[in-house]
Structures are given as structure tokens and as C-alpha cells.
Amino acid sequence: TVEGTVFTEEDGLQLPGCSVVLQGSEHGVMTDFDGYFKFPVKLKKGDVLLISYVGMKTKKVIITNPKSATTINLEADMSLDDVIIVGAVAVKELFKSKKN
């Protein structure tokens, strides 16, 4: 089995709740409170794991030796191109200033 720990690149904190998925399949696991994961399916050399977390860049990890432990660092992706907020407001009556 493949196992590892996911850390943030900028401050080295462990990332709980990261998604670790085998590319091209439905197999995956989430990291625990300490950023640790143990993949539920046996992997072979050349398999690619996609590790993602909200607000961070997705990282691809190619399995080179399924028998060795791996530490994975994710870097923050704080660049947002556009944010569009859409909403509606319900108004019962029009507000009029008393100064007029």
C-alpha cells in the first residue's frame, strides 16, 4: 500500500481533509487530522496520484517506488481571476428621504 503525509509548502503545516485520487479511476481517500493517508488500493510504478485541497494547487505525484514513504507539499493558489456575485433584493416600498 502507498501512504504519505500532505503538508503546506509555505509553513509546513499538515493538511487534514485533502483529496488523494488515483488519476483516471474512482479510487481515492481523504487525509486524516494529521494530513496522513493510506491509499486503499495497491498501486504500481507509474501510477499518478492527484492531491487537491480547496484554495491550493492540485499536485500530481507519480509513483516511482510503491514501497517507500512519501512526504507531499502543496502550495497555496490564491490567484482568482474573476469573482461574480449574483443576487436579488426584495423591496416592499421605495425609501424617501425626509429632508426633501
N, C-alpha and C positions, 0 to 999 in steps of 0.2 A: 504494500500500500504506500501511497505517496502522502506525506504530511509536511506541514510547514507552519510558519507564523508570518502574519502580514503586519508590517509597520508603516507609519507615515515617514516619508523621506525627509521632511524638514525638521521634525523634532523627535523622531524615533519612538513615538507612542504606538502601542498595539491597537489594531483596528478591529473591534468586535462588529459582527454583522456584515462582513464583506462577502460578496458572492464569488464563489470559485466554481467555474463551469468548464467542462471538457468541450472544446470547440467542436461544433458540428454534431453535438449529441444533446440529450436531455439530462445527462448525469451532472449533478452538482451538489455543493454543500455550502453552508454558511460558516464563517469563523465564529468561535465561541467568544466569551467575555474577554479572554486574553489574546485574541487575534489568532488563535490556533485552529487549524483544520486538519482533518484526516480524511482523505478522499475515499468515498465508499466503493469505488470500482478500481480494479487493478489496472494500472497504466503501463504503457510500454514506451520505449525510447522513441522520440519523435512526436509524441502526443503534445498538444498545446492546451494549456490551461488559461482561461480568461478570468482575470481577477478584477472585480469592479466594486466601487463604493460610491455613494452619492456625493457629488462635488469633487471627485478625484478622477484622474485619467485612468482609463482601463489599461491594464498591463497584460501582455502576453508572456507566458513563461513556457518555454519549450523544455520538455522532459529529456534530459541527457542521461541521467542515471536515476532510475526509479527507486534505488535503494539508499540514496543519500538525502539527508535533511536539507531543506532549503529555507532561507530567510528571504522574504519578498518585501520590497519597499515600494509604496505607492506615493506619487507626488500629487499635490493639490492642483486642480484645474479650476481656477477662479475666474477664468475669462468667459463672460457671457456676451454673445453678440447682440441680441435684442431681447427685450422683455416687453411683452404686450399684455396689458391688463384690460380685461373686458368686463363690463358690468352694467347693471341697470339700476336706476334710482326711482323709487315710487314716491310721488309727491301728491299730497291731498289738496293743498292750496298754494297759491303763489304768495311769497313773502313780500310785504310792502313796508318800506321804512316809515317810521312815524315822523321823521324830520321834514318830509315834504309837505 
